[in-house]
Amino acid sequence: MAGPFVLGISSGASLGVALVILGSGLFGGLFATALISKWSIVIAASLGSFLVLLTVLAVSSKVRDTMAILIIGLMFGSITAAVVSVLSYFSSAEQLQQYIFWGFGSLSNLSWSELLIFFGIYATGIILSILSIKSLNSLLLGDNYAKSLGLNLKQSRLIIILATSLIAGTITAFAGPIAFIGLAIPHLTRQIFKTSNHKVLLAAVFLFGAIVMLICDSIAQVPFSDYTLPINAITALIGAPVVIWLLVRQRKMVF
């Protein structure tokens, strides 16, 4: 159940965005208002998710227990939340409002020029993911098996880290920290297709993830009103029951 939120990847992206939006309140002129642009937010979010994921992977090489790795990821989330709280304390009401509304999550605040930026960076992440399919399938059977196939573990892991950081960071920067989609959809597709082949899973995750996000966005647009609900609330209402069902189902299979 290692989703971007559980491993702290989304929290790292959120911290990067918080440093850009809220940082001027604490550091003064170091973070000028002019820096608060889509490019700076995208770079900060991608860099934040990259650093957290890199740290988690470095720790995971020393700690083999899966539960311990998940707990470490949650602790990274707590650390980033604490830093964001400090930044919020020294920020202005306008900066706080901007960050809070960004944190609600939304797919409706993108212009065509921003969509082009999003597509370019996201497409790069997808291409890197496709190039990593063979590596991901090999790593399923362990490092020794992957090495026996001639796989360069460091290079493969670096590409996987870059792909994950670009995708998670870009989505978080443009749409906000969308919860539960990155946790529920991969496990749901694995249950549906009954396979661990990443060639199938990657395509299914991208397709189902997009469909579910569009459904959630449609629900968030409250019919017959001018209100738009935070998409994070909708994804949590849909995603949380799915995660609970997956946990219960897996426990039943064990017994």
Sequence and secondary structure as in RCSB ss.txt:
>XXXX:A:sequence
MAGPFVLGISSGASLGVALVILGSGLFGGLFATALISKWSIVIAASLGSFLVLLTVLAVSSKVRDTMAILIIGLM
FGSITAAVVSVLSYFSSAEQLQQYIFWGFGSLSNLSWSELLIFFGIYATGIILSILSIKSLNSLLLGDNYAKSLG
LNLKQSRLIIILATSLIAGTITAFAGPIAFIGLAIPHLTRQIFKTSNHKVLLAAVFLFGAIVMLICDSIAQVPFS
DYTLPINAITALIGAPVVIWLLVRQRKMVF
>XXXX:A:secstr
   TTTTTHHHHHHHHHHHHHTHHHHHGGGS GGG SHHHHHHHHHHHHHHHHHHHHHHHTT   HHHHHHHHHH
HHHHHHHHHHHHHHTS HHHHHHHHHHHH  SS   HHHHHHHHHHHHHHHHHHHHTHHHHHHHTT HHHHHHTT
  HHHHHHHHHHHHHHHHHHHHHHH    SHHHHHHHHHHHHHT   HHHHHHHHHHHHHHHHHHHHHHHB TTS
S B  HHHHHHHHHHHHHHHHHHHHHHHH 
